[in-house]
Amino acid sequence: MNRKIGIRHEDKYAMERRVPLTPKHIRKLIETQNLEFEVQASPKRIFRDDAFAQAGASVVQKLNAPVIMGVKEIPLDFFEEERTYVFFSHVIKGQSYNMPMLKNMMKLKCNLIDYEKIADSLGRRLIFFGRFAGLAGMINSLWSAGLRYKTFGISTPFEKIQQAHKYESLEDARKAISEVGFEIAKNGLPEELCPFVIGITGYGNVSNGAQEIANLLPVKEVSPEELLQIHKKGKLPKNLLYKVVFKEEDLSEPLDPDKEFDLQDYYDNPQDYKSKFEQFIPHLSILMNCMYWDDRYPRIVTKDYLEELYKYGNHKLTVIGDVTCDPDGSIECTHKGTEIEDPIFVYDPFKRDYKMGHEGTGILVMAVDILPSELPRESSIAFGDALFKYVESIATADYNVPFNILNLPEPVKMAVILHKGQLTPDYQYIEEYLK
């Protein structure tokens, strides 16, 4: 029975510093579960190699463990035959850029367990970085707003906010934003920016993280319906911001005008729905896109709409924090996920072109692809806390038996995408993307 696990060095992004298990988790697993750990040496990981060594792991250049855990996608030449890999594979939507990786794993008869699909009986994810994506995404979007308004010659307290990874800790970031909140409460924002509205799509872990940061400012939550009426209320206080959370029924409506919105029908038949989100966009200052999306669903911000918006001179929407980060997805002008080192670009609605940085004509988009890695210590600790109870089962399972008798906890078994190189029953649909 195997009891050895390898932890790989993350190499997809230069600033990817997270780990699935921290030295503290590993020490406890060694002491209580009698597991062994190999940790691939890394010059940049948030927890240093010597911390893993002190916890009892072997620090090595090359991993030989039969079960290997990581965070992000793994390069083709890393995989070895008949091993088990646990990471965020980003293949469940048939993502074309990861199909070569999946094909290679199939050829090598690998097992693949995807954290994203480890869920309870109701389909709720059990192991995730989502809250930290929302936290970092909101920090970065407020930072972006400060930069963008400054290019317009408008000074705001947001200029005092830094990009999330510049803070030593989440607590430091929270303290800095709270101070900005006190300043806004005391002195207000420039009148030309009021009412200042932060719109947030979705209500899950990512949205909750974004709201956690937004709530450090003097915000009042209003409904989408109230948002549409807010401009009719006359002069509003400059020292109050507004927060709006948008749910599915606020984003889409049936194509058939005689039908009412039904959430289950929307999930089952998204082709029968269209976006109705455009009515809200002119009222938003910052849009935080924190919802799940795939290409079966309507887009909520299209390039055509942004061109119309700008044609009529409505420039209120200044920053889009696209935490969802689907290229050409629900926010159509997100042409790519950006890197921590170069996190923002300005989209020109007329030229339909992009310029990295915070200057130029158009709307600033923050679309960092690995937002939780801007808070690597706290996000790794929380992730490892959730993963901890499944580690021994993943390490010791006999992956040579038929899938139907593979002995894994049910939430983990639901996340087995490949077993001995074959797509498992729940993931047979991916076959069509491999052709």
C-alpha positions as CSV (number, residue, x, y, z in Angstrom):
1,M,0.0,0.0,0.0
2,N,1.4,3.4,-1.1
3,R,1.8,6.0,1.7
4,K,4.0,8.5,-0.3
5,I,2.8,11.7,-1.8
6,G,4.7,14.2,-3.9
7,I,4.1,18.0,-3.9
8,R,5.2,19.6,-7.1
9,H,6.8,23.0,-7.8
10,E,4.4,25.3,-9.6
11,D,5.7,26.5,-13.0
12,K,2.8,27.7,-15.1
13,Y,3.2,31.3,-13.8
14,A,6.2,33.1,-12.4
15,M,4.1,34.4,-9.5
16,E,2.3,31.2,-8.6
17,R,3.5,30.6,-5.1
18,R,0.6,28.5,-3.6
19,V,0.8,24.9,-2.3
20,P,-2.0,22.4,-1.8
21,L,-0.6,21.5,1.7
22,T,1.6,23.6,4.0
23,P,4.5,22.4,6.2
24,K,2.1,22.3,9.1
25,H,-0.4,20.1,7.3
26,I,2.4,17.8,6.2
27,R,3.9,17.5,9.7
28,K,0.5,16.5,11.1
29,L,-0.1,14.0,8.3
30,I,3.3,12.4,8.9
31,E,2.7,12.2,12.6
32,T,-1.0,11.1,12.6
33,Q,-1.4,9.1,9.3
34,N,2.1,7.8,8.9
35,L,2.4,9.3,5.4
36,E,5.6,10.1,3.6
37,F,6.1,13.3,1.6
38,E,8.5,14.4,-1.2
39,V,8.4,18.1,-1.9
40,Q,10.0,19.3,-5.2
41,A,12.4,22.1,-4.5
42,S,11.2,25.6,-5.4
43,P,12.9,29.0,-5.3
44,K,9.6,31.0,-5.1
45,R,7.1,29.0,-3.0
46,I,5.5,31.0,-0.2
47,F,6.7,28.3,2.3
48,R,10.4,27.8,1.9
49,D,12.0,24.4,1.2
50,D,13.6,24.3,4.7
51,A,10.2,24.6,6.3
52,F,9.0,21.5,4.5
53,A,12.2,19.7,5.5
54,Q,11.7,20.7,9.1
55,A,8.2,19.3,8.9
56,G,9.6,15.9,7.9
57,A,9.3,15.9,4.1
58,S,12.1,15.0,1.8
59,V,13.0,18.0,-0.5
60,V,14.0,16.6,-3.9
61,Q,14.6,17.9,-7.4
62,K,12.6,15.1,-9.1
63,L,9.5,13.5,-7.7
64,N,9.2,9.7,-7.6
65,A,6.0,9.4,-5.6
66,P,3.1,7.5,-7.2
67,V,0.7,10.2,-6.2
68,I,1.5,13.8,-6.9
69,M,-0.4,16.9,-5.8
70,G,-0.1,20.4,-7.3
71,V,-2.2,23.4,-7.9
72,K,-2.2,24.6,-11.5
73,E,-1.9,22.7,-14.8
74,I,1.2,20.5,-15.4
75,P,3.5,20.6,-18.5
76,L,3.3,17.6,-20.9
77,D,6.8,16.4,-20.1
78,F,6.2,16.1,-16.4
79,F,3.8,13.2,-16.5
80,E,4.9,9.6,-16.0
81,E,3.1,6.4,-16.7
82,E,0.4,5.1,-14.4
83,R,0.8,7.8,-11.8
84,T,-2.0,9.7,-10.0
85,Y,-2.1,13.4,-10.3
86,V,-4.3,15.8,-8.2
87,F,-4.6,19.4,-9.4
88,F,-6.9,22.0,-11.1
89,S,-6.8,20.6,-14.6
90,H,-9.3,22.9,-16.3
91,V,-10.6,20.3,-18.7
92,I,-14.2,19.9,-17.6
93,K,-15.4,22.5,-20.0
94,G,-13.5,20.9,-22.8
95,Q,-10.9,23.8,-22.7
96,S,-9.0,23.4,-26.0
97,Y,-5.7,24.7,-24.5
98,N,-5.6,21.7,-22.0
99,M,-6.8,18.9,-24.3
100,P,-3.1,18.1,-25.3
101,M,-2.4,17.6,-21.6
102,L,-5.4,15.4,-21.1
103,K,-4.5,13.3,-24.2
104,N,-1.0,12.8,-22.9
105,M,-2.3,11.7,-19.5
106,M,-4.6,9.2,-21.3
107,K,-1.8,7.9,-23.3
108,L,0.3,7.3,-20.2
109,K,-2.6,5.6,-18.4
110,C,-2.6,8.2,-15.6
111,N,-5.2,8.9,-13.0
112,L,-6.5,12.4,-12.7
113,I,-8.3,13.8,-9.7
114,D,-9.5,17.4,-10.1
115,Y,-10.0,19.5,-6.9
116,E,-12.7,21.5,-8.7
117,K,-15.0,18.5,-8.8
118,I,-14.6,17.4,-5.1
119,A,-18.1,18.1,-3.9
120,D,-20.8,17.0,-1.6
121,S,-24.0,15.2,-2.6
122,L,-25.6,18.6,-3.5
123,G,-22.7,19.5,-5.8
124,R,-21.2,22.1,-3.5
125,R,-17.5,22.3,-3.8
126,L,-15.6,21.2,-0.7
127,I,-12.0,22.3,-1.6
128,F,-11.5,25.7,-3.3
129,F,-9.6,28.9,-3.5
130,G,-12.7,30.9,-4.5
131,R,-13.0,33.2,-1.5
132,F,-9.4,34.3,-2.0
133,A,-10.0,35.0,-5.7
134,G,-12.8,37.3,-4.6
135,L,-10.7,38.9,-1.9
136,A,-7.7,39.6,-4.1
137,G,-10.0,40.5,-7.1
138,M,-11.8,43.2,-5.1
139,I,-8.5,44.6,-3.7
140,N,-7.0,44.7,-7.2
141,S,-10.1,46.4,-8.6
142,L,-10.1,49.2,-6.0
143,W,-6.4,49.6,-6.7
144,S,-7.2,49.8,-10.4
145,A,-9.9,52.3,-9.9
146,G,-7.4,54.6,-8.1
147,L,-5.0,54.4,-11.0
148,R,-7.7,54.9,-13.6
149,Y,-9.3,57.9,-12.0
150,K,-5.9,59.5,-11.6
151,T,-5.4,59.3,-15.4
152,F,-8.7,61.3,-15.7
153,G,-7.2,63.9,-13.3
154,I,-9.5,62.8,-10.4
155,S,-7.9,62.2,-7.1
156,T,-9.5,59.6,-4.9
157,P,-8.6,57.7,-1.6
158,F,-8.3,54.5,-3.8
159,E,-4.9,55.7,-4.8
160,K,-3.7,54.6,-1.4
161,I,-4.5,51.0,-2.2
162,Q,-1.9,48.6,-3.6
163,Q,-2.2,45.5,-5.7
164,A,-3.0,42.6,-3.4
165,H,0.3,40.8,-3.6
166,K,2.2,43.9,-2.4
167,Y,0.7,43.5,1.1
168,E,2.6,41.2,3.5
169,S,-0.7,39.6,4.6
170,L,-4.4,39.7,4.1
171,E,-4.7,41.5,7.4
172,D,-2.4,44.3,6.2
173,A,-4.6,44.6,3.1
174,R,-7.8,44.7,5.1
175,K,-6.3,47.4,7.4
176,A,-5.3,49.6,4.5
177,I,-8.7,49.4,2.8
178,S,-10.4,50.1,6.1
179,E,-8.4,53.3,6.4
180,V,-9.5,54.2,2.9
181,G,-13.1,53.5,4.0
182,F,-12.7,55.9,7.0
183,E,-11.3,58.6,4.7
184,I,-14.3,58.2,2.4
185,A,-16.7,58.2,5.3
186,K,-15.1,61.4,6.6
187,N,-14.5,63.4,3.4
188,G,-16.5,61.7,0.7
189,L,-15.6,61.0,-2.9
190,P,-15.4,63.6,-5.7
191,E,-18.9,64.6,-6.7
192,E,-18.4,63.6,-10.4
193,L,-18.0,59.9,-9.2
194,C,-21.2,59.8,-7.2
195,P,-23.2,57.7,-6.7
196,F,-20.3,55.2,-6.6
197,V,-21.7,51.7,-7.3
198,I,-19.9,48.4,-7.0
199,G,-21.9,45.6,-8.8
200,I,-21.1,42.0,-8.0
201,T,-22.3,39.0,-10.1
202,G,-22.9,35.8,-8.2
203,Y,-23.3,34.9,-4.6
204,G,-20.9,32.0,-4.0
205,N,-17.5,31.8,-2.4
206,V,-15.9,34.2,-4.9
207,S,-18.6,36.8,-4.5
208,N,-18.4,36.5,-0.7
209,G,-14.7,37.2,-0.8
210,A,-15.2,40.3,-3.0
211,Q,-18.0,41.5,-0.7
212,E,-15.8,41.0,2.4
213,I,-13.4,43.6,1.0
214,A,-16.1,45.9,-0.3
215,N,-17.8,45.9,3.1
216,L,-14.6,47.5,4.6
217,L,-15.8,50.7,2.8
218,P,-18.9,52.7,3.8
219,V,-21.3,50.7,1.6
220,K,-25.0,50.4,1.5
221,E,-26.4,47.3,-0.2
222,V,-29.3,48.0,-2.6
223,S,-31.2,45.6,-4.8
224,P,-30.9,45.6,-8.6
225,E,-34.4,47.2,-8.8
226,E,-33.4,50.0,-6.4
227,L,-30.2,50.6,-8.4
228,L,-32.4,51.5,-11.5
229,Q,-34.2,54.2,-9.4
230,I,-31.2,55.6,-7.5
231,H,-30.6,58.4,-10.0
232,K,-34.1,59.7,-9.3
233,K,-33.4,60.3,-5.6
234,G,-31.7,63.7,-6.2
235,K,-28.5,64.6,-4.5
236,L,-27.0,61.6,-2.7
237,P,-24.3,61.6,0.0
238,K,-20.7,61.6,-1.2
239,N,-19.5,59.5,1.7
240,L,-21.6,56.5,0.9
241,L,-20.9,53.8,-1.7
242,Y,-23.5,51.4,-3.0
243,K,-23.2,47.6,-3.4
244,V,-25.4,45.5,-5.6
245,V,-25.3,41.7,-5.9
246,F,-26.8,40.2,-9.0
247,K,-28.3,36.7,-9.1
248,E,-29.3,34.7,-12.2
249,E,-32.7,36.2,-12.5
250,D,-31.1,39.7,-12.6
251,L,-28.8,38.6,-15.4
252,S,-31.1,36.7,-17.8
253,E,-34.7,36.4,-18.9
254,P,-36.6,33.9,-21.1
255,L,-36.6,34.5,-24.8
256,D,-40.3,33.9,-24.7
257,P,-41.8,37.1,-23.2
258,D,-44.8,35.1,-21.8
259,K,-42.5,32.9,-19.7
260,E,-41.3,33.8,-16.2
261,F,-37.7,33.1,-15.1
262,D,-37.3,29.7,-13.6
263,L,-33.9,28.9,-12.1
264,Q,-33.9,25.2,-12.8
265,D,-35.1,25.7,-16.3
266,Y,-32.3,28.3,-16.8
267,Y,-29.8,25.7,-15.8
268,D,-31.3,23.0,-17.9
269,N,-32.1,25.1,-21.0
270,P,-29.8,28.2,-21.1
271,Q,-30.3,28.4,-24.8
272,D,-33.9,29.6,-24.1
273,Y,-32.6,32.7,-22.3
274,K,-31.1,36.1,-23.1
275,S,-29.2,38.6,-21.1
276,K,-31.0,41.5,-19.5
277,F,-28.0,42.8,-17.6
278,E,-27.4,45.7,-20.0
279,Q,-30.0,47.9,-18.2
280,F,-27.8,47.9,-15.1
281,I,-24.4,48.6,-16.7
282,P,-24.7,52.4,-17.1
283,H,-25.3,52.7,-13.3
284,L,-22.1,50.8,-12.2
285,S,-18.7,52.3,-11.4
286,I,-17.0,48.9,-10.8
287,L,-18.3,45.6,-12.0
288,M,-17.0,42.5,-10.2
289,N,-17.7,39.4,-12.2
290,C,-17.7,36.6,-9.7
291,M,-20.1,34.0,-11.2
292,Y,-19.7,30.6,-12.9
293,W,-20.1,30.8,-16.7
294,D,-19.7,28.6,-19.7
295,D,-20.6,29.2,-23.3
296,R,-24.1,27.7,-23.0
297,Y,-25.2,30.9,-21.1
298,P,-25.7,34.4,-22.4
299,R,-22.9,36.9,-22.1
300,I,-23.6,39.7,-19.7
301,V,-21.2,42.3,-21.3
302,T,-20.7,42.3,-25.0
303,K,-18.3,44.2,-27.2
304,D,-21.3,45.5,-29.2
305,Y,-22.9,46.9,-26.1
306,L,-19.8,48.6,-24.9
307,E,-19.4,50.3,-28.2
308,E,-23.0,51.6,-28.0
309,L,-22.4,52.7,-24.4
310,Y,-19.3,54.7,-25.3
311,K,-20.9,56.1,-28.5
312,Y,-23.5,57.8,-26.3
313,G,-20.9,59.1,-23.9
314,N,-21.7,57.0,-20.8
315,H,-18.3,56.4,-19.2
316,K,-19.4,55.7,-15.6
317,L,-18.3,52.1,-15.7
318,T,-14.6,52.5,-15.1
319,V,-13.3,49.1,-13.9
320,I,-14.3,45.5,-14.7
321,G,-12.8,43.0,-12.2
322,D,-13.3,39.8,-14.2
323,V,-12.6,37.3,-11.5
324,T,-14.3,34.6,-13.6
325,C,-11.6,35.2,-16.1
326,D,-13.0,33.3,-19.1
327,P,-11.3,34.6,-22.3
328,D,-14.0,36.0,-24.6
329,G,-16.5,34.8,-22.1
330,S,-19.3,36.4,-20.0
331,I,-17.3,39.6,-20.2
332,E,-16.6,39.5,-24.0
333,C,-13.8,42.1,-23.8
334,T,-11.7,39.9,-21.5
335,H,-9.4,38.7,-24.3
336,K,-7.1,36.8,-22.0
337,G,-6.3,36.1,-18.4
338,T,-3.5,38.4,-17.2
339,E,-0.5,37.7,-15.0
340,I,0.2,39.2,-11.6
341,E,3.2,41.1,-13.0
342,D,1.1,42.7,-15.7
343,P,-2.5,42.5,-14.4
344,I,-4.6,45.2,-16.1
345,F,-5.4,46.4,-19.6
346,V,-7.7,49.1,-21.1
347,Y,-10.2,47.9,-23.7
348,D,-11.1,50.5,-26.4
349,P,-14.7,49.8,-27.4
350,F,-14.3,51.6,-30.8
351,K,-11.1,50.1,-32.0
352,R,-11.9,46.8,-30.2
353,D,-8.3,46.6,-29.2
354,Y,-6.4,46.4,-25.9
355,K,-3.6,48.2,-24.3
356,M,-1.8,46.8,-21.2
357,G,-1.7,49.1,-18.2
358,H,-4.1,51.7,-17.0
359,E,-4.0,54.4,-19.7
360,G,-5.8,54.8,-22.9
361,T,-9.4,55.2,-24.1
362,G,-12.0,52.8,-22.8
363,I,-12.7,50.5,-19.8
364,L,-10.0,49.1,-17.5
365,V,-10.2,45.3,-17.1
366,M,-8.5,43.4,-14.3
367,A,-8.4,39.7,-15.2
368,V,-5.6,38.1,-13.2
369,D,-5.8,34.3,-13.9
370,I,-4.4,33.2,-10.5
371,L,-5.8,35.8,-8.1
372,P,-5.5,33.6,-5.0
373,S,-1.8,33.5,-5.5
374,E,-1.7,37.2,-4.6
375,L,-2.6,36.0,-1.1
376,P,-0.6,32.8,-1.2
377,R,0.0,32.1,2.5
378,E,-3.6,32.5,3.7
379,S,-5.1,30.8,0.6
380,S,-2.7,27.8,0.9
381,I,-3.6,27.4,4.6
382,A,-7.3,27.5,4.0
383,F,-7.0,25.1,1.0
384,G,-4.9,22.6,2.9
385,D,-7.3,22.7,5.8
386,A,-10.1,21.6,3.5
387,L,-8.0,19.0,1.6
388,F,-6.4,17.5,4.8
389,K,-9.0,14.9,5.6
390,Y,-8.9,13.3,2.1
391,V,-5.1,13.1,1.7
392,E,-4.6,9.6,3.3
393,S,-7.4,8.1,1.2
394,I,-6.0,9.6,-2.0
395,A,-2.5,8.3,-1.1
396,T,-3.4,4.8,-0.2
397,A,-6.1,3.9,-2.7
398,D,-5.5,1.0,-5.1
399,Y,-5.9,2.6,-8.5
400,N,-5.3,-0.7,-10.3
401,V,-8.8,-2.0,-9.4
402,P,-11.8,-1.4,-11.7
403,F,-13.3,2.1,-11.2
404,N,-16.6,0.8,-9.8
405,I,-14.8,-0.7,-6.8
406,L,-12.1,2.0,-6.4
407,N,-12.1,2.8,-2.7
408,L,-12.2,6.6,-2.3
409,P,-14.4,8.9,-0.3
410,E,-17.5,9.7,-2.4
411,P,-16.7,13.4,-2.9
412,V,-13.2,12.5,-4.2
413,K,-14.4,9.6,-6.4
414,M,-16.8,12.1,-8.0
415,A,-13.7,14.1,-9.0
416,V,-11.8,11.2,-10.7
417,I,-11.8,12.4,-14.3
418,L,-9.3,9.8,-15.6
419,H,-8.9,6.3,-14.2
420,K,-6.0,4.3,-15.8
421,G,-6.1,6.7,-18.7
422,Q,-9.8,6.3,-19.4
423,L,-12.5,9.0,-18.9
424,T,-14.7,7.9,-16.0
425,P,-18.5,7.7,-16.6
426,D,-19.4,11.2,-15.5
427,Y,-16.8,12.7,-17.8
428,Q,-17.3,10.7,-21.0
429,Y,-18.7,13.9,-22.6
430,I,-15.1,15.3,-22.7
431,E,-14.4,12.8,-25.5
432,E,-16.0,15.1,-28.1
433,Y,-13.5,17.8,-27.3
434,L,-10.6,15.5,-27.8
435,K,-11.2,14.9,-31.5
